[in-house]
Amino acid sequence: MSKPVLQKPNPQLDLVLDRVVEVPRDLVWEAWTKPEHLKAWYTPRPWRTVHCEIDLRPGGIFRTVMQAPEGGAEVDNVGCYLDVVPGERIVWTDALLPGWRPAEGARFGMTVVVELEARGTSTRYIATALHKDETSRRRHEELGFHNGWSTALEQLIDHIKTQAGH
């Protein structure tokens, strides 16, 4: 097991989802790193992810396009991977574009750390959203971080179980 990126989250700046889920770590990793899988679970329903680009390397693109219900407006989210430890950790930010280019008008100006720890046939799943200031963190929380990320995680679990025939 690798050491976590964060020693201790800062409650004024960070939002955290930490759960043990009843699916294997390698399948959670695949769900996060393969566009065809990520599109199936990433956006809380009734929204959907209609496009996904993944170049899984530091400096590579992480892009999702989310669409509102009934073919509504699309929201394009582009970020850059900062760190990738296969099977264990993904770190990306919307503050940078691919190739480390600074992003103007980033939606949240956040960095996301997703850490996966094998627990037998289960996985400890820790998703941490780091924000630049309390206002950004509060805005993200008010927009539904806890409910949205929890819903997406449930969708990820359902997707894995459907794919694996569990």
Contacts in CASP RR format, 6 or more apart in sequence:
PFRMAT RR
TARGET T0000
AUTHOR 0000-0000-0000
METHOD contacts of the structure
MODEL  1
MSKPVLQKPNPQLDLVLDRVVEVPRDLVWEAWTKPEHLKAWYTPRPWRTV
HCEIDLRPGGIFRTVMQAPEGGAEVDNVGCYLDVVPGERIVWTDALLPGW
RPAEGARFGMTVVVELEARGTSTRYIATALHKDETSRRRHEELGFHNGWS
TALEQLIDHIKTQAGH
1 88 0 8 1.000
1 117 0 8 1.000
1 118 0 8 1.000
2 85 0 8 1.000
2 88 0 8 1.000
2 89 0 8 1.000
4 115 0 8 1.000
4 126 0 8 1.000
5 83 0 8 1.000
5 89 0 8 1.000
5 91 0 8 1.000
5 113 0 8 1.000
5 115 0 8 1.000
5 128 0 8 1.000
6 14 0 8 1.000
6 113 0 8 1.000
6 128 0 8 1.000
6 130 0 8 1.000
9 16 0 8 1.000
9 128 0 8 1.000
12 134 0 8 1.000
12 137 0 8 1.000
13 130 0 8 1.000
13 131 0 8 1.000
13 132 0 8 1.000
13 133 0 8 1.000
13 134 0 8 1.000
13 137 0 8 1.000
14 128 0 8 1.000
14 129 0 8 1.000
14 130 0 8 1.000
14 131 0 8 1.000
14 137 0 8 1.000
15 128 0 8 1.000
15 129 0 8 1.000
15 131 0 8 1.000
15 137 0 8 1.000
15 140 0 8 1.000
15 141 0 8 1.000
15 145 0 8 1.000
15 146 0 8 1.000
15 149 0 8 1.000
16 126 0 8 1.000
16 127 0 8 1.000
16 128 0 8 1.000
16 129 0 8 1.000
17 125 0 8 1.000
17 126 0 8 1.000
17 127 0 8 1.000
17 128 0 8 1.000
17 146 0 8 1.000
17 149 0 8 1.000
17 150 0 8 1.000
17 153 0 8 1.000
18 124 0 8 1.000
18 125 0 8 1.000
18 126 0 8 1.000
18 127 0 8 1.000
19 124 0 8 1.000
19 125 0 8 1.000
19 153 0 8 1.000
20 119 0 8 1.000
20 122 0 8 1.000
20 123 0 8 1.000
20 124 0 8 1.000
20 125 0 8 1.000
21 28 0 8 1.000
21 122 0 8 1.000
21 123 0 8 1.000
21 125 0 8 1.000
21 153 0 8 1.000
21 156 0 8 1.000
21 157 0 8 1.000
22 121 0 8 1.000
22 122 0 8 1.000
22 157 0 8 1.000
23 121 0 8 1.000
23 122 0 8 1.000
23 123 0 8 1.000
23 157 0 8 1.000
23 160 0 8 1.000
23 161 0 8 1.000
23 164 0 8 1.000
23 166 0 8 1.000
24 118 0 8 1.000
24 120 0 8 1.000
24 121 0 8 1.000
24 122 0 8 1.000
24 123 0 8 1.000
25 87 0 8 1.000
25 116 0 8 1.000
25 117 0 8 1.000
25 118 0 8 1.000
25 123 0 8 1.000
26 87 0 8 1.000
27 160 0 8 1.000
27 163 0 8 1.000
27 164 0 8 1.000
28 116 0 8 1.000
28 123 0 8 1.000
28 125 0 8 1.000
28 156 0 8 1.000
28 160 0 8 1.000
29 86 0 8 1.000
29 87 0 8 1.000
29 116 0 8 1.000
30 37 0 8 1.000
31 37 0 8 1.000
31 38 0 8 1.000
31 41 0 8 1.000
31 156 0 8 1.000
31 159 0 8 1.000
31 160 0 8 1.000
32 38 0 8 1.000
32 90 0 8 1.000
32 114 0 8 1.000
33 54 0 8 1.000
33 56 0 8 1.000
33 90 0 8 1.000
34 54 0 8 1.000
35 52 0 8 1.000
35 53 0 8 1.000
35 54 0 8 1.000
37 159 0 8 1.000
37 163 0 8 1.000
38 49 0 8 1.000
38 52 0 8 1.000
38 54 0 8 1.000
38 64 0 8 1.000
39 48 0 8 1.000
39 49 0 8 1.000
39 50 0 8 1.000
39 51 0 8 1.000
39 52 0 8 1.000
40 49 0 8 1.000
40 155 0 8 1.000
40 159 0 8 1.000
41 152 0 8 1.000
41 155 0 8 1.000
41 156 0 8 1.000
41 158 0 8 1.000
41 159 0 8 1.000
42 49 0 8 1.000
42 52 0 8 1.000
42 64 0 8 1.000
42 66 0 8 1.000
42 152 0 8 1.000
42 155 0 8 1.000
42 156 0 8 1.000
43 49 0 8 1.000
43 64 0 8 1.000
43 66 0 8 1.000
43 152 0 8 1.000
44 147 0 8 1.000
44 148 0 8 1.000
44 151 0 8 1.000
44 152 0 8 1.000
44 155 0 8 1.000
45 151 0 8 1.000
45 155 0 8 1.000
46 69 0 8 1.000
47 66 0 8 1.000
47 67 0 8 1.000
47 68 0 8 1.000
47 69 0 8 1.000
48 66 0 8 1.000
48 67 0 8 1.000
49 64 0 8 1.000
49 65 0 8 1.000
49 66 0 8 1.000
49 67 0 8 1.000
50 65 0 8 1.000
50 66 0 8 1.000
50 67 0 8 1.000
50 74 0 8 1.000
51 63 0 8 1.000
51 64 0 8 1.000
51 65 0 8 1.000
52 63 0 8 1.000
52 64 0 8 1.000
52 65 0 8 1.000
53 61 0 8 1.000
53 62 0 8 1.000
53 63 0 8 1.000
54 61 0 8 1.000
54 62 0 8 1.000
54 63 0 8 1.000
55 61 0 8 1.000
55 62 0 8 1.000
55 81 0 8 1.000
55 98 0 8 1.000
56 81 0 8 1.000
56 84 0 8 1.000
56 90 0 8 1.000
57 81 0 8 1.000
57 84 0 8 1.000
58 81 0 8 1.000
58 82 0 8 1.000
58 83 0 8 1.000
58 84 0 8 1.000
59 80 0 8 1.000
59 81 0 8 1.000
59 82 0 8 1.000
59 96 0 8 1.000
59 98 0 8 1.000
59 99 0 8 1.000
59 100 0 8 1.000
60 80 0 8 1.000
60 81 0 8 1.000
60 98 0 8 1.000
60 99 0 8 1.000
61 78 0 8 1.000
61 79 0 8 1.000
61 80 0 8 1.000
61 81 0 8 1.000
61 97 0 8 1.000
61 98 0 8 1.000
62 78 0 8 1.000
62 79 0 8 1.000
62 80 0 8 1.000
62 81 0 8 1.000
62 92 0 8 1.000
63 76 0 8 1.000
63 77 0 8 1.000
63 78 0 8 1.000
63 79 0 8 1.000
64 76 0 8 1.000
64 77 0 8 1.000
65 74 0 8 1.000
65 75 0 8 1.000
65 76 0 8 1.000
65 77 0 8 1.000
66 74 0 8 1.000
66 75 0 8 1.000
66 77 0 8 1.000
67 73 0 8 1.000
67 74 0 8 1.000
67 75 0 8 1.000
68 74 0 8 1.000
68 75 0 8 1.000
77 94 0 8 1.000
77 107 0 8 1.000
78 94 0 8 1.000
78 97 0 8 1.000
78 98 0 8 1.000
78 103 0 8 1.000
79 92 0 8 1.000
79 93 0 8 1.000
79 94 0 8 1.000
79 96 0 8 1.000
79 97 0 8 1.000
79 98 0 8 1.000
79 103 0 8 1.000
80 92 0 8 1.000
80 93 0 8 1.000
80 96 0 8 1.000
80 97 0 8 1.000
80 98 0 8 1.000
80 99 0 8 1.000
80 100 0 8 1.000
80 101 0 8 1.000
81 90 0 8 1.000
81 91 0 8 1.000
81 92 0 8 1.000
82 91 0 8 1.000
82 92 0 8 1.000
82 93 0 8 1.000
82 96 0 8 1.000
82 111 0 8 1.000
83 89 0 8 1.000
83 90 0 8 1.000
83 91 0 8 1.000
84 90 0 8 1.000
84 91 0 8 1.000
87 116 0 8 1.000
88 115 0 8 1.000
88 116 0 8 1.000
88 117 0 8 1.000
89 113 0 8 1.000
89 114 0 8 1.000
89 115 0 8 1.000
89 116 0 8 1.000
90 112 0 8 1.000
90 113 0 8 1.000
90 114 0 8 1.000
91 111 0 8 1.000
91 112 0 8 1.000
91 113 0 8 1.000
91 114 0 8 1.000
92 111 0 8 1.000
92 112 0 8 1.000
93 109 0 8 1.000
93 110 0 8 1.000
93 111 0 8 1.000
93 112 0 8 1.000
94 103 0 8 1.000
94 106 0 8 1.000
94 107 0 8 1.000
94 108 0 8 1.000
94 109 0 8 1.000
94 110 0 8 1.000
95 102 0 8 1.000
95 103 0 8 1.000
95 106 0 8 1.000
95 109 0 8 1.000
95 110 0 8 1.000
95 111 0 8 1.000
95 132 0 8 1.000
96 102 0 8 1.000
96 103 0 8 1.000
97 103 0 8 1.000
103 109 0 8 1.000
108 129 0 8 1.000
108 131 0 8 1.000
108 136 0 8 1.000
108 139 0 8 1.000
108 140 0 8 1.000
109 131 0 8 1.000
109 132 0 8 1.000
109 136 0 8 1.000
110 129 0 8 1.000
110 130 0 8 1.000
110 131 0 8 1.000
110 132 0 8 1.000
110 136 0 8 1.000
110 140 0 8 1.000
111 129 0 8 1.000
111 130 0 8 1.000
112 127 0 8 1.000
112 128 0 8 1.000
112 129 0 8 1.000
112 130 0 8 1.000
113 126 0 8 1.000
113 127 0 8 1.000
113 128 0 8 1.000
113 130 0 8 1.000
114 125 0 8 1.000
114 126 0 8 1.000
114 127 0 8 1.000
114 128 0 8 1.000
115 124 0 8 1.000
115 125 0 8 1.000
115 126 0 8 1.000
115 127 0 8 1.000
115 128 0 8 1.000
116 123 0 8 1.000
116 124 0 8 1.000
116 125 0 8 1.000
116 126 0 8 1.000
117 123 0 8 1.000
117 124 0 8 1.000
117 126 0 8 1.000
125 153 0 8 1.000
127 149 0 8 1.000
127 153 0 8 1.000
129 137 0 8 1.000
129 140 0 8 1.000
129 145 0 8 1.000
129 149 0 8 1.000
131 137 0 8 1.000
131 140 0 8 1.000
160 166 0 8 1.000
END
